[in-house]
Amino acid sequence: MALPEVDVSLTIPAHNEAENIGRVLQDVMAVLAVGGRTYEIVLVDDASHDDTAGVARAAMGDATRNLTVVTHKQQRGYAVTVCDGLRASRGKILAFMDGDGQFDPQDLAVVIGGLDHFDMVAGIRNRRADPWYRSFVSGVYNRVVRIAFGIREQDFDCGLKAFTREVWNAVTPIRARSAVFNPEIFFKAHRLGFRVIQVRVEHLPRLAGRRSGGRLIPIARAMRDVIRLRISLAMSWRPEDARRERA
């Protein structure tokens, strides 16, 4: 039997975030429940070996019924992890936020609240709390994406976004298996006529655990995938076809 729909689903991707995930969950529960909304948190545990899921269940306490855990037996990477969580979500509104504690829960409230007037709301990180080389590489990557896809957004890979169920249904299936899944969502949403906006959000220092990403091989793969995905979409994806499938 299918589970009932909820107002908001928040996907949290996590790999070895046991030191952070409890605080993150306790902070976001109050935000998600504002105004009596029903909610679920979909934690996607990407093959953690530090009991991230167990810490999450303990942190939720009496609200554990609002927690769904999706477990990867082998590490699948950020893009697959986020998309698996979104596919498992039951909400009218879908959001995702990193599980490392580097986002302010009040910014989650702002992003979700923006859906009163827009179909998709995405964060732009203020003063990224990352090493200089990550910010440099991100700047180059964002420029390449803007040129390849003809879209104007900044900070495509900010791990704080929200959109309506209608947007998600329209942009799926997601073809990208790497970080390029973010530009793919932006590109399709624009071509389908959805209202998209970005808002400034804080990016906080990581207090515990080790950051992933920023290594040369994944970065080179993402650059390659920008070109591959753009060619694939140009050859075999049409907004009018997606609209007919939604009708």
CYANA upper distance limits for C-alpha pairs under 8 A (distance plus 0.5 A):
  3 LEU  CA     90 ARG  CA      8.30
  4 PRO  CA     90 ARG  CA      7.92
  5 GLU  CA     90 ARG  CA      5.64
  5 GLU  CA     91 GLY  CA      6.25
  5 GLU  CA     92 LYS  CA      7.71
  6 VAL  CA     38 THR  CA      5.78
  6 VAL  CA     39 TYR  CA      5.97
  6 VAL  CA     40 GLU  CA      7.58
  6 VAL  CA     90 ARG  CA      6.47
  6 VAL  CA     91 GLY  CA      5.17
  6 VAL  CA     92 LYS  CA      6.97
  7 ASP  CA     37 ARG  CA      6.45
  7 ASP  CA     38 THR  CA      5.63
  7 ASP  CA     39 TYR  CA      6.17
  7 ASP  CA     91 GLY  CA      5.64
  7 ASP  CA     92 LYS  CA      5.68
  7 ASP  CA     93 ILE  CA      6.68
  8 VAL  CA     32 LEU  CA      7.62
  8 VAL  CA     37 ARG  CA      7.91
  8 VAL  CA     38 THR  CA      7.07
  8 VAL  CA     39 TYR  CA      5.21
  8 VAL  CA     40 GLU  CA      7.03
  8 VAL  CA     90 ARG  CA      8.36
  8 VAL  CA     91 GLY  CA      5.13
  8 VAL  CA     92 LYS  CA      6.46
  8 VAL  CA     93 ILE  CA      5.23
  8 VAL  CA     94 LEU  CA      6.50
  8 VAL  CA     95 ALA  CA      8.06
  9 SER  CA     39 TYR  CA      6.18
  9 SER  CA     40 GLU  CA      5.43
  9 SER  CA     41 ILE  CA      6.32
  9 SER  CA     42 VAL  CA      7.49
  9 SER  CA     89 SER  CA      6.30
  9 SER  CA     90 ARG  CA      6.90
  9 SER  CA     91 GLY  CA      5.20
  9 SER  CA     92 LYS  CA      8.10
  9 SER  CA     93 ILE  CA      6.73
  9 SER  CA     94 LEU  CA      5.50
  9 SER  CA     95 ALA  CA      6.69
 10 LEU  CA     39 TYR  CA      8.30
 10 LEU  CA     40 GLU  CA      6.90
 10 LEU  CA     41 ILE  CA      5.34
 10 LEU  CA     42 VAL  CA      6.47
 10 LEU  CA     89 SER  CA      8.34
 10 LEU  CA     94 LEU  CA      6.59
 10 LEU  CA     95 ALA  CA      5.25
 10 LEU  CA     96 PHE  CA      5.78
 10 LEU  CA     97 MET  CA      7.74
 11 THR  CA     41 ILE  CA      6.45
 11 THR  CA     42 VAL  CA      5.13
 11 THR  CA     43 LEU  CA      6.43
 11 THR  CA     44 VAL  CA      7.75
 11 THR  CA     82 VAL  CA      7.26
 11 THR  CA     85 GLY  CA      5.84
 11 THR  CA     86 LEU  CA      6.79
 11 THR  CA     89 SER  CA      8.13
 11 THR  CA     94 LEU  CA      8.18
 11 THR  CA     95 ALA  CA      6.63
 11 THR  CA     96 PHE  CA      4.98
 11 THR  CA     97 MET  CA      6.99
 12 ILE  CA     41 ILE  CA      7.73
 12 ILE  CA     42 VAL  CA      6.64
 12 ILE  CA     43 LEU  CA      5.38
 12 ILE  CA     44 VAL  CA      6.69
 12 ILE  CA     82 VAL  CA      7.75
 12 ILE  CA     85 GLY  CA      7.97
 12 ILE  CA     96 PHE  CA      6.31
 12 ILE  CA     97 MET  CA      5.89
 12 ILE  CA     98 ASP  CA      6.10
 12 ILE  CA     99 GLY  CA      6.06
 13 PRO  CA     43 LEU  CA      6.53
 13 PRO  CA     44 VAL  CA      5.38
 13 PRO  CA     45 ASP  CA      6.92
 13 PRO  CA     46 ASP  CA      7.68
 13 PRO  CA     78 TYR  CA      7.59
 13 PRO  CA     81 THR  CA      6.41
 13 PRO  CA     82 VAL  CA      6.24
 13 PRO  CA     85 GLY  CA      8.08
 13 PRO  CA     96 PHE  CA      8.47
 13 PRO  CA     97 MET  CA      7.93
 13 PRO  CA     98 ASP  CA      6.40
 13 PRO  CA     99 GLY  CA      6.46
 14 ALA  CA     43 LEU  CA      7.65
 14 ALA  CA     44 VAL  CA      6.61
 14 ALA  CA     45 ASP  CA      5.69
 14 ALA  CA     46 ASP  CA      6.47
 14 ALA  CA     48 SER  CA      8.13
 14 ALA  CA     52 THR  CA      8.12
 14 ALA  CA     98 ASP  CA      7.71
 14 ALA  CA     99 GLY  CA      5.95
 14 ALA  CA    100 ASP  CA      8.04
 15 HIS  CA     45 ASP  CA      6.49
 15 HIS  CA     46 ASP  CA      5.56
 15 HIS  CA     47 ALA  CA      7.01
 15 HIS  CA     48 SER  CA      5.46
 15 HIS  CA     52 THR  CA      8.07
 16 ASN  CA     47 ALA  CA      8.49
 16 ASN  CA     48 SER  CA      5.21
 16 ASN  CA     49 HIS  CA      6.85
 16 ASN  CA     50 ASP  CA      6.10
 16 ASN  CA     51 ASP  CA      8.10
 16 ASN  CA     52 THR  CA      6.52
 16 ASN  CA    209 GLY  CA      7.97
 17 GLU  CA     21 ILE  CA      6.12
 17 GLU  CA     48 SER  CA      8.33
 17 GLU  CA     50 ASP  CA      8.09
 17 GLU  CA     52 THR  CA      6.19
 17 GLU  CA     99 GLY  CA      7.32
 17 GLU  CA    100 ASP  CA      6.88
 17 GLU  CA    209 GLY  CA      6.94
 18 ALA  CA     22 GLY  CA      7.66
 18 ALA  CA     50 ASP  CA      6.64
 18 ALA  CA     51 ASP  CA      6.80
 18 ALA  CA     52 THR  CA      4.76
 18 ALA  CA     53 ALA  CA      8.23
 18 ALA  CA     55 VAL  CA      6.58
 18 ALA  CA     56 ALA  CA      8.23
 19 GLU  CA    208 ALA  CA      6.54
 19 GLU  CA    209 GLY  CA      6.90
 20 ASN  CA     24 VAL  CA      6.82
 20 ASN  CA     99 GLY  CA      7.55
 20 ASN  CA    100 ASP  CA      6.20
 20 ASN  CA    101 GLY  CA      6.60
 20 ASN  CA    207 LEU  CA      8.28
 20 ASN  CA    208 ALA  CA      6.97
 20 ASN  CA    209 GLY  CA      7.91
 21 ILE  CA     25 LEU  CA      6.57
 21 ILE  CA     52 THR  CA      7.48
 21 ILE  CA     55 VAL  CA      7.66
 21 ILE  CA     56 ALA  CA      6.61
 21 ILE  CA     99 GLY  CA      6.40
 21 ILE  CA    100 ASP  CA      7.32
 21 ILE  CA    101 GLY  CA      7.90
 22 GLY  CA     26 GLN  CA      6.73
 22 GLY  CA     55 VAL  CA      6.66
 22 GLY  CA     56 ALA  CA      5.98
 22 GLY  CA     58 ALA  CA      8.27
 22 GLY  CA     59 ALA  CA      5.51
 22 GLY  CA     60 MET  CA      8.28
 23 ARG  CA     27 ASP  CA      6.64
 23 ARG  CA     59 ALA  CA      8.15
 23 ARG  CA    101 GLY  CA      8.08
 24 VAL  CA     28 VAL  CA      6.79
 24 VAL  CA     99 GLY  CA      7.12
 24 VAL  CA    100 ASP  CA      8.06
 24 VAL  CA    101 GLY  CA      6.19
 25 LEU  CA     29 MET  CA      6.62
 25 LEU  CA     56 ALA  CA      7.64
 25 LEU  CA     59 ALA  CA      7.34
 25 LEU  CA     60 MET  CA      7.36
 26 GLN  CA     30 ALA  CA      7.97
 26 GLN  CA     59 ALA  CA      7.04
 26 GLN  CA     60 MET  CA      7.26
 27 ASP  CA     31 VAL  CA      7.86
 27 ASP  CA    105 PRO  CA      6.69
 28 VAL  CA     32 LEU  CA      6.66
 28 VAL  CA    105 PRO  CA      6.10
 28 VAL  CA    108 LEU  CA      8.37
 29 MET  CA     33 ALA  CA      6.77
 30 ALA  CA     34 VAL  CA      6.96
 31 VAL  CA    105 PRO  CA      7.43
 31 VAL  CA    106 GLN  CA      7.70
 31 VAL  CA    108 LEU  CA      8.01
 31 VAL  CA    109 ALA  CA      6.52
 32 LEU  CA     37 ARG  CA      7.41
 32 LEU  CA     38 THR  CA      8.28
 32 LEU  CA     39 TYR  CA      6.78
 32 LEU  CA    109 ALA  CA      8.06
 33 ALA  CA     37 ARG  CA      5.46
 33 ALA  CA     38 THR  CA      6.88
 33 ALA  CA     39 TYR  CA      7.19
 39 TYR  CA     66 ASN  CA      7.11
 39 TYR  CA     91 GLY  CA      7.80
 40 GLU  CA     66 ASN  CA      5.09
 40 GLU  CA     67 LEU  CA      6.27
 40 GLU  CA     68 THR  CA      7.70
 40 GLU  CA     89 SER  CA      8.43
 40 GLU  CA     90 ARG  CA      8.44
 40 GLU  CA     91 GLY  CA      8.18
 41 ILE  CA     66 ASN  CA      6.65
 41 ILE  CA     67 LEU  CA      5.44
 41 ILE  CA     68 THR  CA      6.67
 42 VAL  CA     67 LEU  CA      6.55
 42 VAL  CA     68 THR  CA      5.26
 42 VAL  CA     69 VAL  CA      6.34
 42 VAL  CA     70 VAL  CA      7.64
 42 VAL  CA     85 GLY  CA      6.41
 42 VAL  CA     88 ALA  CA      7.99
 42 VAL  CA     89 SER  CA      7.33
 43 LEU  CA     53 ALA  CA      8.20
 43 LEU  CA     67 LEU  CA      7.75
 43 LEU  CA     68 THR  CA      6.66
 43 LEU  CA     69 VAL  CA      5.36
 43 LEU  CA     70 VAL  CA      6.66
 43 LEU  CA     85 GLY  CA      7.56
 44 VAL  CA     69 VAL  CA      6.37
 44 VAL  CA     70 VAL  CA      5.13
 44 VAL  CA     71 THR  CA      6.37
 44 VAL  CA     72 HIS  CA      8.03
 44 VAL  CA     81 THR  CA      6.64
 44 VAL  CA     82 VAL  CA      7.82
 44 VAL  CA     84 ASP  CA      7.93
 44 VAL  CA     85 GLY  CA      6.46
 45 ASP  CA     52 THR  CA      7.62
 45 ASP  CA     53 ALA  CA      7.16
 45 ASP  CA     69 VAL  CA      7.56
 45 ASP  CA     70 VAL  CA      6.61
 45 ASP  CA     71 THR  CA      5.36
 45 ASP  CA     72 HIS  CA      6.61
 45 ASP  CA     81 THR  CA      8.33
 46 ASP  CA     71 THR  CA      6.80
 46 ASP  CA     72 HIS  CA      5.46
 46 ASP  CA     73 LYS  CA      7.86
 46 ASP  CA     74 GLN  CA      7.55
 46 ASP  CA     75 GLN  CA      5.70
 46 ASP  CA     76 ARG  CA      6.95
 46 ASP  CA     77 GLY  CA      7.70
 46 ASP  CA     81 THR  CA      7.02
 47 ALA  CA     71 THR  CA      7.25
 47 ALA  CA     72 HIS  CA      5.51
 47 ALA  CA     73 LYS  CA      5.65
 47 ALA  CA     74 GLN  CA      5.75
 47 ALA  CA     75 GLN  CA      5.50
 47 ALA  CA     76 ARG  CA      8.48
 48 SER  CA     52 THR  CA      6.92
 48 SER  CA     75 GLN  CA      8.46
 51 ASP  CA     55 VAL  CA      6.80
 52 THR  CA     56 ALA  CA      6.71
 53 ALA  CA     57 ARG  CA      6.79
 53 ALA  CA     69 VAL  CA      7.59
 54 GLY  CA     58 ALA  CA      6.84
 55 VAL  CA     59 ALA  CA      6.63
 56 ALA  CA     60 MET  CA      6.82
 57 ARG  CA     61 GLY  CA      7.30
 57 ARG  CA     64 THR  CA      6.56
 57 ARG  CA     67 LEU  CA      7.97
 58 ALA  CA     64 THR  CA      8.47
 60 MET  CA     64 THR  CA      5.52
 60 MET  CA     67 LEU  CA      8.10
 63 ALA  CA     67 LEU  CA      7.92
 70 VAL  CA     84 ASP  CA      8.41
 70 VAL  CA     85 GLY  CA      7.66
 72 HIS  CA     76 ARG  CA      7.67
 76 ARG  CA     80 VAL  CA      6.56
 76 ARG  CA     81 THR  CA      7.02
 77 GLY  CA     81 THR  CA      6.59
 77 GLY  CA    178 SER  CA      8.16
 78 TYR  CA     82 VAL  CA      6.64
 78 TYR  CA    178 SER  CA      7.85
 78 TYR  CA    179 ALA  CA      7.77
 79 ALA  CA     83 CYS  CA      6.70
 79 ALA  CA    176 ALA  CA      8.36
 79 ALA  CA    177 ARG  CA      6.35
 79 ALA  CA    178 SER  CA      5.70
 79 ALA  CA    179 ALA  CA      6.12
 79 ALA  CA    181 PHE  CA      6.97
 80 VAL  CA     84 ASP  CA      6.45
 80 VAL  CA    177 ARG  CA      6.50
 80 VAL  CA    178 SER  CA      7.84
 81 THR  CA     85 GLY  CA      6.93
 82 VAL  CA     86 LEU  CA      6.85
 82 VAL  CA     96 PHE  CA      7.77
 83 CYS  CA     87 ARG  CA      6.60
 84 ASP  CA     88 ALA  CA      6.77
 85 GLY  CA     89 SER  CA      6.78
 86 LEU  CA     94 LEU  CA      7.45
 86 LEU  CA     95 ALA  CA      8.42
 86 LEU  CA     96 PHE  CA      8.39
 89 SER  CA     94 LEU  CA      7.75
 91 GLY  CA    165 ARG  CA      7.61
 92 LYS  CA    164 THR  CA      6.71
 92 LYS  CA    165 ARG  CA      5.67
 93 ILE  CA    112 ILE  CA      8.44
 93 ILE  CA    162 ALA  CA      7.56
 93 ILE  CA    163 PHE  CA      6.46
 93 ILE  CA    164 THR  CA      5.15
 93 ILE  CA    165 ARG  CA      6.11
 94 LEU  CA    162 ALA  CA      6.09
 94 LEU  CA    163 PHE  CA      6.03
 94 LEU  CA    164 THR  CA      6.57
 94 LEU  CA    165 ARG  CA      6.91
 94 LEU  CA    168 TRP  CA      8.45
 95 ALA  CA    112 ILE  CA      8.08
 95 ALA  CA    160 LEU  CA      7.88
 95 ALA  CA    161 LYS  CA      6.03
 95 ALA  CA    162 ALA  CA      4.50
 95 ALA  CA    163 PHE  CA      6.90
 96 PHE  CA    159 GLY  CA      7.35
 96 PHE  CA    160 LEU  CA      6.20
 96 PHE  CA    161 LYS  CA      6.16
 96 PHE  CA    162 ALA  CA      7.07
 97 MET  CA    103 PHE  CA      8.16
 97 MET  CA    108 LEU  CA      8.43
 97 MET  CA    159 GLY  CA      5.79
 97 MET  CA    160 LEU  CA      5.10
 97 MET  CA    161 LYS  CA      7.42
 98 ASP  CA    102 GLN  CA      8.00
 98 ASP  CA    103 PHE  CA      8.02
 98 ASP  CA    159 GLY  CA      6.04
 98 ASP  CA    160 LEU  CA      7.49
100 ASP  CA    206 ARG  CA      7.21
100 ASP  CA    208 ALA  CA      8.49
100 ASP  CA    209 GLY  CA      8.39
101 GLY  CA    204 LEU  CA      7.98
101 GLY  CA    206 ARG  CA      7.05
101 GLY  CA    207 LEU  CA      8.10
102 GLN  CA    203 HIS  CA      6.00
102 GLN  CA    204 LEU  CA      4.90
102 GLN  CA    205 PRO  CA      6.42
102 GLN  CA    206 ARG  CA      6.24
103 PHE  CA    107 ASP  CA      7.71
103 PHE  CA    108 LEU  CA      8.42
103 PHE  CA    160 LEU  CA      8.25
103 PHE  CA    201 VAL  CA      8.17
103 PHE  CA    202 GLU  CA      6.81
103 PHE  CA    203 HIS  CA      6.00
103 PHE  CA    204 LEU  CA      6.52
104 ASP  CA    108 LEU  CA      7.50
104 ASP  CA    201 VAL  CA      8.27
104 ASP  CA    202 GLU  CA      6.91
104 ASP  CA    203 HIS  CA      7.94
104 ASP  CA    204 LEU  CA      7.90
105 PRO  CA    109 ALA  CA      7.17
106 GLN  CA    110 VAL  CA      6.96
107 ASP  CA    111 VAL  CA      6.67
107 ASP  CA    201 VAL  CA      6.40
107 ASP  CA    202 GLU  CA      7.90
108 LEU  CA    112 ILE  CA      6.70
108 LEU  CA    160 LEU  CA      7.71
109 ALA  CA    113 GLY  CA      6.40
110 VAL  CA    114 GLY  CA      6.63
111 VAL  CA    115 LEU  CA      7.77
111 VAL  CA    121 VAL  CA      6.18
111 VAL  CA    122 ALA  CA      7.24
111 VAL  CA    123 GLY  CA      7.79
111 VAL  CA    160 LEU  CA      8.38
111 VAL  CA    161 LYS  CA      7.23
111 VAL  CA    162 ALA  CA      6.78
111 VAL  CA    199 VAL  CA      7.93
112 ILE  CA    121 VAL  CA      7.89
112 ILE  CA    162 ALA  CA      6.48
112 ILE  CA    163 PHE  CA      8.40
114 GLY  CA    118 PHE  CA      6.63
114 GLY  CA    121 VAL  CA      6.79
115 LEU  CA    119 ASP  CA      6.13
115 LEU  CA    120 MET  CA      7.03
115 LEU  CA    121 VAL  CA      7.22
115 LEU  CA    162 ALA  CA      8.23
115 LEU  CA    163 PHE  CA      7.45
115 LEU  CA    164 THR  CA      7.90
118 PHE  CA    194 PHE  CA      8.35
118 PHE  CA    195 ARG  CA      5.60
118 PHE  CA    196 VAL  CA      6.63
118 PHE  CA    197 ILE  CA      7.50
119 ASP  CA    163 PHE  CA      6.11
119 ASP  CA    164 THR  CA      6.27
119 ASP  CA    167 VAL  CA      7.40
119 ASP  CA    194 PHE  CA      6.42
119 ASP  CA    195 ARG  CA      5.60
119 ASP  CA    196 VAL  CA      6.56
120 MET  CA    161 LYS  CA      8.05
120 MET  CA    162 ALA  CA      6.31
120 MET  CA    163 PHE  CA      4.67
120 MET  CA    164 THR  CA      7.20
120 MET  CA    167 VAL  CA      7.95
120 MET  CA    194 PHE  CA      7.99
120 MET  CA    195 ARG  CA      6.92
120 MET  CA    196 VAL  CA      5.33
120 MET  CA    197 ILE  CA      6.95
121 VAL  CA    161 LYS  CA      6.33
121 VAL  CA    162 ALA  CA      5.87
121 VAL  CA    163 PHE  CA      6.77
121 VAL  CA    196 VAL  CA      6.53
121 VAL  CA    197 ILE  CA      5.63
121 VAL  CA    198 GLN  CA      6.07
121 VAL  CA    199 VAL  CA      7.70
122 ALA  CA    158 CYS  CA      8.01
122 ALA  CA    160 LEU  CA      6.72
122 ALA  CA    161 LYS  CA      4.81
122 ALA  CA    162 ALA  CA      6.91
122 ALA  CA    196 VAL  CA      8.47
122 ALA  CA    197 ILE  CA      6.98
122 ALA  CA    198 GLN  CA      5.18
122 ALA  CA    199 VAL  CA      6.81
123 GLY  CA    155 ASP  CA      8.33
123 GLY  CA    158 CYS  CA      6.49
123 GLY  CA    159 GLY  CA      8.11
123 GLY  CA    160 LEU  CA      6.08
123 GLY  CA    161 LYS  CA      6.64
123 GLY  CA    198 GLN  CA      5.94
123 GLY  CA    199 VAL  CA      5.54
123 GLY  CA    200 ARG  CA      6.20
123 GLY  CA    201 VAL  CA      6.19
124 ILE  CA    154 GLN  CA      7.26
124 ILE  CA    155 ASP  CA      6.12
124 ILE  CA    156 PHE  CA      8.44
124 ILE  CA    158 CYS  CA      6.73
124 ILE  CA    198 GLN  CA      6.92
124 ILE  CA    199 VAL  CA      6.40
124 ILE  CA    200 ARG  CA      5.33
124 ILE  CA    201 VAL  CA      6.31
125 ARG  CA    155 ASP  CA      7.66
125 ARG  CA    158 CYS  CA      7.11
125 ARG  CA    200 ARG  CA      6.58
125 ARG  CA    201 VAL  CA      5.67
125 ARG  CA    202 GLU  CA      6.24
125 ARG  CA    203 HIS  CA      6.08
126 ASN  CA    200 ARG  CA      6.84
126 ASN  CA    201 VAL  CA      6.43
126 ASN  CA    202 GLU  CA      5.76
126 ASN  CA    203 HIS  CA      6.56
127 ARG  CA    202 GLU  CA      8.01
127 ARG  CA    203 HIS  CA      7.23
128 ARG  CA    135 SER  CA      7.69
128 ARG  CA    202 GLU  CA      8.50
128 ARG  CA    203 HIS  CA      6.00
128 ARG  CA    204 LEU  CA      8.10
129 ALA  CA    203 HIS  CA      6.37
129 ALA  CA    204 LEU  CA      6.31
129 ALA  CA    205 PRO  CA      5.65
129 ALA  CA    206 ARG  CA      8.28
130 ASP  CA    134 ARG  CA      6.86
130 ASP  CA    135 SER  CA      7.29
130 ASP  CA    205 PRO  CA      8.00
131 PRO  CA    135 SER  CA      7.33
132 TRP  CA    136 PHE  CA      6.68
133 TYR  CA    137 VAL  CA      6.59
134 ARG  CA    138 SER  CA      6.50
134 ARG  CA    214 GLY  CA      6.27
135 SER  CA    139 GLY  CA      6.64
136 PHE  CA    140 VAL  CA      6.99
137 VAL  CA    141 TYR  CA      6.63
137 VAL  CA    214 GLY  CA      8.46
137 VAL  CA    219 ILE  CA      8.48
138 SER  CA    142 ASN  CA      6.52
138 SER  CA    155 ASP  CA      8.05
139 GLY  CA    143 ARG  CA      6.82
139 GLY  CA    155 ASP  CA      8.38
140 VAL  CA    144 VAL  CA      6.85
141 TYR  CA    145 VAL  CA      6.74
141 TYR  CA    223 MET  CA      7.30
142 ASN  CA    146 ARG  CA      6.68
142 ASN  CA    154 GLN  CA      7.09
142 ASN  CA    155 ASP  CA      6.89
142 ASN  CA    156 PHE  CA      7.17
143 ARG  CA    147 ILE  CA      6.80
144 VAL  CA    148 ALA  CA      6.57
144 VAL  CA    223 MET  CA      8.28
144 VAL  CA    226 VAL  CA      8.38
145 VAL  CA    149 PHE  CA      6.35
145 VAL  CA    150 GLY  CA      8.27
145 VAL  CA    151 ILE  CA      8.30
145 VAL  CA    183 PRO  CA      7.60
145 VAL  CA    226 VAL  CA      7.10
146 ARG  CA    150 GLY  CA      5.79
146 ARG  CA    151 ILE  CA      5.60
146 ARG  CA    152 ARG  CA      6.41
146 ARG  CA    153 GLU  CA      7.82
147 ILE  CA    151 ILE  CA      7.92
148 ALA  CA    226 VAL  CA      7.81
148 ALA  CA    227 ILE  CA      7.54
148 ALA  CA    230 ARG  CA      7.26
149 PHE  CA    183 PRO  CA      8.35
149 PHE  CA    187 PHE  CA      7.18
149 PHE  CA    230 ARG  CA      7.17
151 ILE  CA    186 PHE  CA      8.37
151 ILE  CA    187 PHE  CA      7.33
153 GLU  CA    198 GLN  CA      7.99
156 PHE  CA    182 ASN  CA      6.58
156 PHE  CA    183 PRO  CA      6.67
157 ASP  CA    179 ALA  CA      7.55
157 ASP  CA    182 ASN  CA      6.59
157 ASP  CA    183 PRO  CA      8.45
163 PHE  CA    167 VAL  CA      6.76
163 PHE  CA    168 TRP  CA      7.61
164 THR  CA    168 TRP  CA      7.15
165 ARG  CA    169 ASN  CA      6.63
166 GLU  CA    170 ALA  CA      6.62
167 VAL  CA    171 VAL  CA      6.73
167 VAL  CA    189 ALA  CA      7.27
167 VAL  CA    194 PHE  CA      7.86
168 TRP  CA    172 THR  CA      6.65
169 ASN  CA    246 ARG  CA      8.26
170 ALA  CA    189 ALA  CA      8.37
170 ALA  CA    192 LEU  CA      8.49
170 ALA  CA    242 ALA  CA      6.85
170 ALA  CA    243 ARG  CA      7.89
170 ALA  CA    246 ARG  CA      7.14
171 VAL  CA    185 ILE  CA      6.70
171 VAL  CA    188 LYS  CA      6.31
171 VAL  CA    189 ALA  CA      7.14
171 VAL  CA    242 ALA  CA      8.27
174 ILE  CA    181 PHE  CA      7.23
174 ILE  CA    184 GLU  CA      7.89
174 ILE  CA    185 ILE  CA      8.29
175 ARG  CA    181 PHE  CA      7.81
175 ARG  CA    229 LEU  CA      8.11
176 ALA  CA    180 VAL  CA      6.34
176 ALA  CA    181 PHE  CA      5.39
176 ALA  CA    184 GLU  CA      7.82
176 ALA  CA    225 ASP  CA      8.13
176 ALA  CA    229 LEU  CA      7.35
177 ARG  CA    181 PHE  CA      7.16
178 SER  CA    221 ARG  CA      8.33
178 SER  CA    222 ALA  CA      6.77
178 SER  CA    225 ASP  CA      7.90
179 ALA  CA    222 ALA  CA      6.61
180 VAL  CA    184 GLU  CA      6.75
180 VAL  CA    222 ALA  CA      6.85
180 VAL  CA    225 ASP  CA      7.17
180 VAL  CA    226 VAL  CA      6.64
180 VAL  CA    229 LEU  CA      8.37
181 PHE  CA    185 ILE  CA      6.83
182 ASN  CA    186 PHE  CA      6.98
183 PRO  CA    187 PHE  CA      6.41
184 GLU  CA    188 LYS  CA      6.61
184 GLU  CA    229 LEU  CA      8.45
185 ILE  CA    189 ALA  CA      6.46
186 PHE  CA    190 HIS  CA      6.70
186 PHE  CA    196 VAL  CA      8.44
187 PHE  CA    191 ARG  CA      6.78
188 LYS  CA    192 LEU  CA      6.54
188 LYS  CA    239 PRO  CA      7.99
189 ALA  CA    193 GLY  CA      6.89
189 ALA  CA    194 PHE  CA      5.88
189 ALA  CA    195 ARG  CA      8.34
189 ALA  CA    196 VAL  CA      7.97
190 HIS  CA    194 PHE  CA      6.26
190 HIS  CA    195 ARG  CA      7.90
190 HIS  CA    196 VAL  CA      7.70
191 ARG  CA    239 PRO  CA      6.63
192 LEU  CA    239 PRO  CA      6.18
192 LEU  CA    242 ALA  CA      8.46
192 LEU  CA    243 ARG  CA      7.88
206 ARG  CA    211 ARG  CA      8.44
213 GLY  CA    218 PRO  CA      7.71
214 GLY  CA    218 PRO  CA      7.86
214 GLY  CA    219 ILE  CA      7.18
215 ARG  CA    219 ILE  CA      6.85
216 LEU  CA    220 ALA  CA      6.50
217 ILE  CA    221 ARG  CA      6.63
218 PRO  CA    222 ALA  CA      6.62
219 ILE  CA    223 MET  CA      6.84
220 ALA  CA    224 ARG  CA      6.76
221 ARG  CA    225 ASP  CA      6.53
222 ALA  CA    226 VAL  CA      6.73
223 MET  CA    227 ILE  CA      7.61
224 ARG  CA    228 ARG  CA      6.95
225 ASP  CA    229 LEU  CA      6.26
226 VAL  CA    230 ARG  CA      6.65
227 ILE  CA    231 ILE  CA      6.75
228 ARG  CA    232 SER  CA      6.66
229 LEU  CA    233 LEU  CA      6.58
230 ARG  CA    234 ALA  CA      6.62
231 ILE  CA    235 MET  CA      6.68
232 SER  CA    236 SER  CA      6.59
232 SER  CA    237 TRP  CA      8.03
233 LEU  CA    237 TRP  CA      5.31
233 LEU  CA    238 ARG  CA      8.24
234 ALA  CA    238 ARG  CA      8.41
237 TRP  CA    241 ASP  CA      8.01
238 ARG  CA    242 ALA  CA      7.13
239 PRO  CA    243 ARG  CA      6.68
240 GLU  CA    244 ARG  CA      6.74
241 ASP  CA    245 GLU  CA      6.87
242 ALA  CA    246 ARG  CA      6.91
243 ARG  CA    247 ALA  CA      6.83
